[in-house]
Amino acid sequence: MTLRRELKPFAWAIAVFLGLYHLPVGNARFDAAVGESLALTKWYAREHVLLCLVPAFFIAGGISVFVSQASVMRYLGAGARKVTAYGVAAVSGTVLAVCSCTVLPLFAGIYGMGAGLGPATAFLYSGPAINALAIILTARVLGVEIGVARAIGAVVFSVVIGLVMHVLFRRAENERRLAAAAMPVEDGARPLAQTALTFLFMVAVLVFANWGGAGEGFFGRVHALKWWLTAVAAAGLGLAMIAWYALRWWKVLAVAGATAATVFVRRDDPVTAFTVATLAFSWAVATSKGELADWFAASWGFAKQILPLLLFGVLVAGLLLGRPGHEGLIPSQWIAGAVGGNSVWANLFAAVSGAFMYFATLTEVPILEGLIGSGMGKGPALTLLLAGPAVSLPSILVLRTIMGSRRTAAYIALVVVLSALTGTIFGALV
């Protein structure tokens, strides 16, 4: 044992000890912030882990197992046609309507299968940013000008960020493309229509289970039927598993029976029924053989890689900033004061703070409504809308493990700079 080798762990031990020794337990703000941190994590576990992340893990695992690498390279690889690759990536968010955390397993899936860094990061930004329902809600609540600016900015950002990321890391991307080209071509691929329909069912489960927009109009009618639509999509997935993936029919019947029994016992608790269905389906897949077992193993691998970091990030975000309508360690009036007006500083602060805050899908609109009422300028409001939903502290922690520190830092910097610049210009014009 050498002294130099032990200096780093010794320093960490001293730092942890001093932090615990001087922990401000009993201070009203600190105690409230700890409560908010735990409350936000509890809410996240109930509302997002079960309904958002678990389906996303299955989709990501399916990308790794059911989708051939040749297909990914053809449409999203570094050598794919730019119009096709960035067009598919930029438009995907209008279908998925997920938050910055739920998109991570999907990004990890396509990036790990050989998608180019440019199209993959375009997808990474567009997934949470180009949300049709959120854009409509933004226009209704915050004004048509901000709604239209958010829609245009999100689409343009996804393409620009992807192209810049490709240029910045083009040497490494060329090496990935050459390595993928040297891999053997896969034989016996499943027909594209079957694979596409399988993923359509999985995405439908994810989308309908998390559908918001209760109220009048089309979105309200869909919201009233969301669990019926989720059940139809799940049934379609079960039939696809039997017909094309050799899943035993009695296992699908057992999953359906367990779900129906839960619905009968707890008629007003669809989340519990969804949880039982997910656990039963996981059992059915995990106890199978071949690619079904590989599917569960890949999905579980993504969960082990991503979920601990996400929960830790949500804990820290809740400790610092609290929940909507509640304060953490950082007083909300500090944030409201820093984003007043339309100055460059206000927009930059909005971009940086938005990049670290966690926004669940659609929650950014009521939060911004309150901040605008406290004096926030329209420029910083747009900045926060472009930066906040796309990235967060939890997603940053996970992205570093997927694509490395340099690429993650470049991606965050692009989101912050482009959002602040766009907000500054928008604030000056309106």
Secondary structure, DSSP 8 states (H G I E B T S, - for coil): --HHHHHHHHHHHHHHHHHHHT--TT-HHHHHHHHHHHHHHHHHIIIIIIIIIHHHHHHHHHHHHHS-HHHHHHHHSTTS-HHHHHHHHHHTHHHH---TTTHHHHHHHHHHTT--HHHHHHHHHHHHH--HHHHHHHHHHH-HHHHHHHHHHHHHHHHHHHHHHHHHTHHHHHHHHHHHHTS----S---HHHHHHHHHHHHHHHHHHT----SSHHHHHHHHTHHHHHHHHHHHHHHHHHHHH---HHHHHHHHHHHHHHHHH-TT-HHHHHHHHHHHHHHHHHTS-THHHHHHHHHHHHHHHHHHHHHHHHHHHHHHH-STTS--SS-HHHHHHHTBBS-HHHHHHHHHHHHHS---TTTHHHHHHHHHHTTB-HHHHHHHHHHTTT--HHHHHHHHHHH-HHHHHHHHHHHHHHHHHHHHHHHHH-
